[in-house]
């Protein structure tokens, strides 16, 4: 790829920086090293969308990414669709990883077996550190895999807000109460349980809770209490009880708890399925109801990036996180990031989160793309005389290190 001289200077500076990866779905390393991997592991996760959109049957996708199946048969299923997705942003990290870690410029009929052999031979303890810390210079990665059992300081967990915000039955409440050593007879008791649970999660290293940007009505204590009393009257989930008002009440209660505990509420917005239901604008009434809580708005609500940018400009307790963005579209991300610079203070932008689970190699590919996008946006401003190269490097460091460190109060 050809870069301008200014972009080269910025890329070189960023390649020497330590990074805080502000969003992953990585489980503990032993989950990866205990699994079989091959070249088609590189096309797990987001490339599923492109493959199925290109015409692959969803059952065939399951076969393609099942490493227990015969590799040759799975490659034959995959290859025709690879030609149609290979130029997209989702596929590029796989190609970058194949070259950087396994020594091949492309993935073809002639080398897919050898790439697979090399991947399996390197799927050994230490792979996270070799890829994330040594190659990517990631000091810590914030990860969301619904667990806290990480055994080193590389991965820092967040947990779903629904860990305590969703209540399904009396048995569900009793299990949580037993785990925390409390008794629950009413909604107030459960609220205390939920707060104690979040405090326990914080003691296990959790730095935030994650929710979704869905329509939110002002919470009603009366409606929540009515629903709670009905739910705990039955040991099994009751399909005739609408728990949405209870969940809404508890989500907003927990947002305040998170603020009290100096943690962060991460908010998925935009991309995925019917993205209209995940629009960042749904959160506009929520943010001012919790002025002492810090919110990390994920994905710039792609494709509604301008709405997210205006939110970041107007609400002092909201940060804009570009996790996932670079592999959705580098062009859209560059355009959005340029507009962010026009509108949002530089300390409110989070520059990178790989957003991967199983294929840890692709975190590096995504980071390469993120650095390119940041260099493109900052480089243009340097070349136009809006800032110096030194100033641009300071901004890049804010986005990749200072801002996520300060937002999540990370001790690194």
C-alpha positions in Angstrom: 0.0 0.0 0.0 1.3 3.4 -0.9 1.4 6.1 1.8 2.2 9.8 1.7 5.4 10.9 3.5 3.3 12.4 6.3 1.3 9.2 6.7 4.6 7.2 6.9 5.8 9.4 9.7 2.6 9.0 11.7 2.4 5.2 11.1 6.0 4.8 12.3 5.1 6.8 15.4 2.0 4.7 16.1 3.8 1.4 15.5 6.1 2.4 18.4 3.2 3.2 20.8 1.7 1.0 23.4 -2.0 0.5 22.8 -5.0 0.1 24.9 -7.4 -2.1 23.0 -10.8 -0.8 24.0 -13.0 -3.7 23.1 -12.6 -7.5 22.4 -14.6 -10.7 23.0 -11.6 -12.8 23.8 -12.0 -15.7 26.3 -9.1 -16.8 28.4 -6.2 -18.0 26.3 -6.7 -21.7 27.2 -10.0 -21.7 25.4 -8.2 -20.8 22.2 -5.2 -23.2 22.7 -7.4 -26.1 23.5 -9.4 -25.8 20.3 -8.4 -27.0 16.8 -7.7 -24.2 14.4 -7.0 -23.9 10.7 -7.1 -21.3 7.9 -10.9 -21.1 8.0 -10.7 -20.0 11.7 -9.5 -16.7 10.2 -13.0 -16.4 8.7 -14.9 -16.9 11.8 -16.8 -14.0 13.4 -17.7 -11.0 11.3 -16.9 -12.4 7.9 -19.9 -14.7 8.5 -22.1 -11.7 7.5 -20.3 -11.2 4.2 -20.2 -14.9 3.3 -24.0 -15.3 3.9 -24.8 -12.1 2.1 -22.8 -13.3 -0.8 -25.0 -16.4 -0.9 -23.5 -19.0 1.4 -26.1 -21.1 3.2 -25.9 -20.5 7.0 -25.6 -24.3 7.6 -22.7 -24.3 5.2 -21.1 -21.5 7.1 -21.3 -23.6 10.3 -19.6 -26.4 8.4 -16.9 -24.1 7.0 -15.9 -22.9 10.5 -16.1 -26.3 12.2 -12.5 -27.3 12.6 -13.5 -30.9 13.4 -14.7 -31.4 9.8 -12.4 -32.4 6.9 -10.5 -29.3 5.8 -10.5 -30.0 2.1 -14.3 -30.3 2.0 -14.7 -27.1 4.0 -12.3 -25.2 1.8 -14.3 -26.3 -1.3 -17.5 -24.8 0.3 -15.7 -21.6 1.2 -13.6 -20.8 -1.9 -16.3 -19.7 -4.3 -17.6 -17.1 -1.8 -14.1 -16.0 -0.8 -13.6 -14.4 -4.2 -16.6 -12.2 -3.6 -15.7 -11.0 -0.1 -11.9 -10.8 -0.2 -11.8 -7.1 -1.1 -14.1 -6.0 1.8 -12.9 -4.6 5.2 -14.1 -7.7 7.1 -11.8 -10.0 5.1 -8.7 -7.9 5.1 -7.6 -8.7 8.6 -7.5 -12.4 7.8 -5.2 -11.7 4.8 -3.0 -9.4 6.9 -2.7 -12.1 9.5 -1.9 -14.9 7.0 1.0 -12.8 5.8 2.3 -11.5 9.1 2.1 -14.6 11.2 2.1 -17.5 8.7 4.2 -16.2 5.8 1.8 -16.2 2.9 0.8 -13.2 0.8 -2.6 -14.7 -0.1 -4.8 -17.7 0.8 -5.2 -20.1 -2.1 -5.7 -23.7 -3.2 -1.9 -24.1 -3.1 -1.3 -23.0 0.5 -4.5 -23.3 2.6 -3.3 -26.7 4.1 0.2 -25.3 5.0 -1.3 -22.2 6.5 -3.6 -24.5 8.6 -0.6 -26.5 9.7 1.3 -23.5 10.8 -1.7 -22.1 12.6 -2.2 -25.3 14.6 1.6 -25.6 15.4 1.6 -22.0 16.8 -1.7 -22.5 18.7 0.2 -22.9 22.0 0.3 -21.2 25.4 1.6 -17.7 25.1 -0.2 -17.0 21.7 -2.1 -14.1 23.2 1.1 -12.4 24.5 3.0 -13.1 21.2 0.2 -11.5 19.1 -1.3 -8.9 21.4 1.5 -7.7 23.5 4.6 -8.4 21.5 3.3 -7.8 17.9 0.5 -5.3 18.5 2.1 -3.6 21.6 -1.3 -3.9 23.3 -0.7 -3.3 27.1 -4.3 -4.3 28.0 -7.4 -5.3 26.1 -10.8 -4.7 27.5 -12.8 -7.9 26.8 -16.4 -9.1 27.1 -16.8 -12.8 27.1 -19.3 -13.1 30.0 -16.6 -14.2 32.5 -13.9 -12.9 34.8 -11.5 -15.8 35.1 -8.5 -14.2 33.4 -5.2 -15.2 34.8 -2.9 -12.3 33.8 -3.0 -8.5 33.4 -3.4 -8.6 29.6 -7.2 -9.0 29.5 -9.5 -6.7 31.6 -13.1 -7.8 31.7 -16.4 -6.0 31.3 -19.7 -7.8 32.0 -23.2 -7.6 30.6 -25.5 -5.3 32.5 -28.1 -8.1 32.2 -26.0 -10.1 34.7 -28.3 -8.5 37.3 -30.8 -6.4 35.2 -32.8 -9.3 33.8 -35.0 -11.2 36.3 -36.8 -14.3 35.0 -38.2 -16.2 38.0 -38.1 -16.8 41.7 -35.5 -19.5 41.2 -33.4 -17.1 39.2 -33.5 -14.6 42.1 -32.8 -17.3 44.7 -29.7 -18.5 42.8 -28.3 -15.0 42.7 -29.2 -14.4 46.4 -27.5 -17.7 47.5 -24.3 -16.8 45.5 -24.1 -13.5 47.3 -25.3 -14.6 50.7 -28.3 -12.3 50.9 -32.1 -12.7 51.2 -34.5 -11.2 48.8 -38.2 -10.6 49.7 -38.9 -7.5 47.6 -37.6 -5.1 44.9 -35.5 -3.1 47.4 -33.8 -6.3 48.5 -33.1 -7.2 44.9 -31.7 -3.8 44.2 -29.3 -4.2 47.1 -28.4 -7.7 45.7 -27.7 -6.2 42.3 -25.4 -3.5 43.8 -23.5 -6.0 45.8 -23.2 -8.2 42.7 -21.6 -5.3 40.8 -19.3 -4.6 43.7 -18.2 -8.2 43.6 -17.6 -8.0 39.9 -15.4 -4.9 40.4 -13.4 -6.8 43.0 -12.8 -9.4 40.3 -11.3 -6.8 37.9 -14.4 -5.8 36.0 -14.2 -2.1 34.9 -17.6 -1.7 33.3 -21.0 -3.1 32.4 -22.3 -3.3 28.8 -25.8 -2.5 27.6 -27.5 -1.9 24.2 -28.7 1.3 22.7 -32.4 0.4 22.5 -35.5 2.5 23.1 -35.7 3.6 26.7 -38.7 5.0 28.5 -38.3 6.8 31.7 -38.1 4.1 34.4 -41.2 3.5 36.5 -40.7 2.3 40.1 -44.3 1.3 40.4 -44.4 -0.7 37.1 -41.1 -2.4 38.1 -42.3 -3.4 41.5 -45.5 -4.8 40.1 -43.6 -6.9 37.6 -41.0 -8.1 40.2 -43.7 -9.3 42.6 -45.4 -11.3 39.8 -42.1 -12.8 38.6 -40.9 -14.0 42.0 -44.3 -15.6 42.7 -43.3 -18.4 40.3 -40.3 -20.7 40.3 -40.4 -20.9 36.5 -40.5 -18.0 34.0 -44.0 -16.8 33.4 -44.7 -16.0 29.8 -47.7 -13.9 30.8 -45.6 -11.4 32.8 -43.9 -8.6 30.9 -40.5 -8.1 32.5 -39.4 -5.3 30.2 -40.4 -2.5 32.6 -38.6 -4.2 35.4 -35.5 -4.6 33.3 -35.6 -1.0 32.2 -35.9 0.1 35.8 -33.0 -2.1 36.9 -30.8 -1.1 33.9 -31.1 2.6 34.8 -30.6 1.8 38.5 -27.4 -0.1 37.7 -26.2 2.8 35.5 -26.2 4.9 38.7 -24.5 2.1 40.6 -21.8 2.0 38.0 -21.2 5.7 38.4 -21.0 5.4 42.2 -18.4 2.7 41.8 -16.3 4.7 39.3 -16.9 2.2 36.5 -18.1 2.7 32.9 -21.3 1.8 31.1 -20.4 0.6 27.6 -23.2 0.9 25.0 -23.4 -1.1 21.9 -24.9 1.1 19.1 -25.6 0.8 15.4 -24.4 -2.2 13.4 -25.9 -5.7 13.7 -29.2 -7.1 12.5 -32.0 -4.6 12.4 -29.7 -1.7 13.3 -32.6 0.7 13.5 -33.4 -0.8 16.9 -29.8 0.0 18.1 -29.6 3.6 17.0 -27.5 5.7 19.4 -30.3 8.3 19.4 -32.2 6.0 21.7 -29.7 6.9 24.4 -30.2 10.7 24.2 -32.8 10.8 27.1 -30.7 8.4 29.1 -27.4 10.1 29.3 -28.6 13.3 31.2 -30.5 11.1 33.7 -27.1 9.7 34.9 -24.8 12.8 34.9 -22.3 11.1 37.2 -21.9 8.0 35.1 -19.4 7.7 32.2 -20.7 6.1 29.0 -18.5 4.6 26.2 -20.6 4.7 23.0 -19.4 1.9 20.8 -19.1 1.7 17.0 -20.0 5.4 16.4 -23.5 3.9 15.9 -22.5 2.9 12.3 -24.0 3.7 9.9 -25.6 6.7 11.7 -22.2 8.1 12.5 -23.2 11.8 12.4 -25.8 11.3 15.1 -23.2 9.6 17.3 -20.7 12.4 16.7 -23.3 15.1 17.7 -24.1 13.1 20.8 -20.3 13.0 21.6 -20.2 16.8 21.2 -23.2 17.5 23.3 -22.9 15.2 26.3 -19.9 15.6 28.7 -20.4 12.0 30.1 -20.2 10.3 26.7 -17.1 9.0 24.9 -17.0 7.8 21.3 -15.4 4.4 20.7 -14.3 3.4 17.2 -14.1 -0.3 18.1 -15.2 -2.4 15.2 -15.5 0.6 12.9 -12.3 0.2 10.9 -13.3 -3.3 9.7 -16.9 -2.3 8.9 -15.6 0.3 6.5 -12.3 2.1 6.4 -13.7 4.8 4.1 -16.7 5.5 6.4 -14.4 5.5 9.5 -12.0 8.0 7.9 -14.9 10.3 7.0 -16.4 10.0 10.4 -13.2 10.5 12.3 -12.4 13.6 10.2 -15.8 15.0 11.3 -15.2 14.0 14.9 -12.1 16.2 14.8 -14.3 19.1 13.7 -16.8 18.6 16.4 -15.6 16.6 19.4 -12.8 17.3 21.9 -9.8 15.1 21.3 -9.9 13.6 24.8 -13.4 12.1 24.1 -12.4 9.7 21.2 -11.3 6.1 21.6 -9.3 5.0 18.6 -9.3 1.2 18.5 -11.0 -2.0 19.7 -10.4 -5.2 17.7 -13.8 -6.7 18.6 -12.8 -10.3 18.0 -13.3 -13.6 19.8 -11.8 -16.8 18.4 -9.4 -15.5 15.7 -7.0 -13.5 17.9 -4.6 -13.1 14.9 -7.1 -10.7 13.3 -6.7 -8.2 16.1 -3.4 -7.4 14.5 -4.9 -7.0 11.1 -7.6 -4.7 12.5 -5.0 -2.6 14.3 -3.0 -2.2 11.0 -6.2 -0.8 9.4 -6.9 1.4 12.4 -3.4 2.9 12.2 -3.9 3.5 8.5 -7.2 5.3 9.1 -5.8 7.5 11.9 -2.7 8.3 9.7 -5.0 9.2 6.8 -7.1 11.6 8.8 -4.4 13.2 10.8 -2.0 13.2 7.8 -4.4 15.2 5.7 -4.7 17.9 8.4 -0.9 18.0 8.7 -0.5 18.4 5.0 -3.1 21.2 4.9 -1.3 23.1 7.7 -4.0 22.6 10.3 -1.5 20.9 12.7 2.1 19.8 12.9 3.3 16.2 12.7 4.2 16.4 16.4 0.7 17.6 17.3 -0.8 14.8 15.2 1.3 12.2 17.1 0.0 13.6 20.4 -3.6 13.3 19.2 -3.0 9.7 18.0 -1.6 8.8 21.4 -4.6 10.3 23.1 -6.9 8.1 20.9 -4.9 4.9 21.3 -3.7 5.2 24.9 -4.5 8.2 27.0 -8.3 8.4 26.5 -9.2 4.7 27.2 -6.8 4.7 30.1 -8.4 7.7 31.7 -12.0 6.7 30.8 -11.7 3.3 32.4 -9.3 4.4 35.2 -6.8 1.7 34.2 -3.8 1.2 36.4 -1.2 0.8 33.6 
